[in-house]
Protein backbone atom coordinates (compact mmCIF):
# COMPACT_ATOMS: atom_id res chain seq x y z
CA UNK A 1 0.00 0.00 0.00
CA UNK A 2 1.30 3.43 -0.91
CA UNK A 3 1.66 5.89 1.97
CA UNK A 4 0.17 9.34 1.77
CA UNK A 5 2.34 12.42 1.98
CA UNK A 6 0.87 13.09 5.44
CA UNK A 7 1.90 9.64 6.65
CA UNK A 8 5.40 10.16 5.29
CA UNK A 9 5.52 13.55 7.01
CA UNK A 10 4.52 12.02 10.35
CA UNK A 11 7.12 9.28 9.97
CA UNK A 12 9.77 11.87 9.09
CA UNK A 13 8.81 13.86 12.17
CA UNK A 14 9.25 10.78 14.39
CA UNK A 15 12.68 10.06 12.91
CA UNK A 16 13.68 13.72 13.33
CA UNK A 17 12.59 13.66 16.99
CA UNK A 18 14.65 10.51 17.53
CA UNK A 19 17.66 12.12 15.82
CA UNK A 20 17.41 15.22 17.98
CA UNK A 21 17.16 13.06 21.12
CA UNK A 22 20.31 11.15 20.18
CA UNK A 23 22.20 14.36 19.43
CA UNK A 24 21.02 15.93 22.70
CA UNK A 25 22.17 12.87 24.65
CA UNK A 26 25.60 13.06 23.02
CA UNK A 27 25.89 16.78 23.75
CA UNK A 28 24.75 16.41 27.36
CA UNK A 29 27.13 13.52 28.02
CA UNK A 30 29.98 16.01 27.85
CA UNK A 31 32.25 13.44 26.28
CA UNK A 32 31.96 11.04 29.23
CA UNK A 33 30.77 7.98 27.35
CA UNK A 34 32.41 4.65 26.62
CA UNK A 35 33.75 4.12 23.12
CA UNK A 36 31.20 1.37 22.47
CA UNK A 37 28.30 3.52 23.60
CA UNK A 38 29.58 6.49 21.60
CA UNK A 39 29.85 4.29 18.51
CA UNK A 40 26.28 3.10 19.08
CA UNK A 41 24.97 6.64 19.27
CA UNK A 42 26.89 7.66 16.16
CA UNK A 43 25.44 4.67 14.30
CA UNK A 44 21.94 5.54 15.50
CA UNK A 45 22.39 9.13 14.34
CA UNK A 46 23.60 7.97 10.93
CA UNK A 47 20.62 5.61 10.65
CA UNK A 48 18.19 8.42 11.48
CA UNK A 49 19.84 10.76 8.97
CA UNK A 50 19.68 8.05 6.28
CA UNK A 51 16.00 7.37 6.97
CA UNK A 52 15.14 11.07 6.86
CA UNK A 53 17.01 11.42 3.57
CA UNK A 54 15.15 8.40 2.14
CA UNK A 55 11.79 9.86 3.20
CA UNK A 56 12.72 13.24 1.70
CA UNK A 57 13.68 11.52 -1.53
CA UNK A 58 10.37 9.64 -1.62
CA UNK A 59 8.44 12.88 -1.20
CA UNK A 60 10.54 14.61 -3.88
CA UNK A 61 9.97 11.79 -6.37
CA UNK A 62 6.27 11.74 -5.64
CA UNK A 63 6.01 15.52 -6.02
CA UNK A 64 7.98 15.42 -9.28
CA UNK A 65 5.77 12.64 -10.63
CA UNK A 66 2.67 14.58 -9.65
CA UNK A 67 3.95 17.58 -11.60
CA UNK A 68 4.61 15.39 -14.64
CA UNK A 69 1.09 14.00 -14.46
CA UNK A 70 -0.47 17.47 -14.52
CA UNK A 71 0.15 17.78 -18.25
C-alpha positions as CSV (number, residue, x, y, z in Angstrom):
1,X,0.0,0.0,0.0
2,X,1.3,3.4,-0.9
3,X,1.7,5.9,2.0
4,X,0.2,9.3,1.8
5,X,2.3,12.4,2.0
6,X,0.9,13.1,5.4
7,X,1.9,9.6,6.6
8,X,5.4,10.2,5.3
9,X,5.5,13.5,7.0
10,X,4.5,12.0,10.3
11,X,7.1,9.3,10.0
12,X,9.8,11.9,9.1
13,X,8.8,13.9,12.2
14,X,9.2,10.8,14.4
15,X,12.7,10.1,12.9
16,X,13.7,13.7,13.3
17,X,12.6,13.7,17.0
18,X,14.6,10.5,17.5
19,X,17.7,12.1,15.8
20,X,17.4,15.2,18.0
21,X,17.2,13.1,21.1
22,X,20.3,11.1,20.2
23,X,22.2,14.4,19.4
24,X,21.0,15.9,22.7
25,X,22.2,12.9,24.6
26,X,25.6,13.1,23.0
27,X,25.9,16.8,23.7
28,X,24.8,16.4,27.4
29,X,27.1,13.5,28.0
30,X,30.0,16.0,27.8
31,X,32.3,13.4,26.3
32,X,32.0,11.0,29.2
33,X,30.8,8.0,27.4
34,X,32.4,4.7,26.6
35,X,33.7,4.1,23.1
36,X,31.2,1.4,22.5
37,X,28.3,3.5,23.6
38,X,29.6,6.5,21.6
39,X,29.8,4.3,18.5
40,X,26.3,3.1,19.1
41,X,25.0,6.6,19.3
42,X,26.9,7.7,16.2
43,X,25.4,4.7,14.3
44,X,21.9,5.5,15.5
45,X,22.4,9.1,14.3
46,X,23.6,8.0,10.9
47,X,20.6,5.6,10.7
48,X,18.2,8.4,11.5
49,X,19.8,10.8,9.0
50,X,19.7,8.1,6.3
51,X,16.0,7.4,7.0
52,X,15.1,11.1,6.9
53,X,17.0,11.4,3.6
54,X,15.1,8.4,2.1
55,X,11.8,9.9,3.2
56,X,12.7,13.2,1.7
57,X,13.7,11.5,-1.5
58,X,10.4,9.6,-1.6
59,X,8.4,12.9,-1.2
60,X,10.5,14.6,-3.9
61,X,10.0,11.8,-6.4
62,X,6.3,11.7,-5.6
63,X,6.0,15.5,-6.0
64,X,8.0,15.4,-9.3
65,X,5.8,12.6,-10.6
66,X,2.7,14.6,-9.7
67,X,4.0,17.6,-11.6
68,X,4.6,15.4,-14.6
69,X,1.1,14.0,-14.5
70,X,-0.5,17.5,-14.5
71,X,0.2,17.8,-18.3
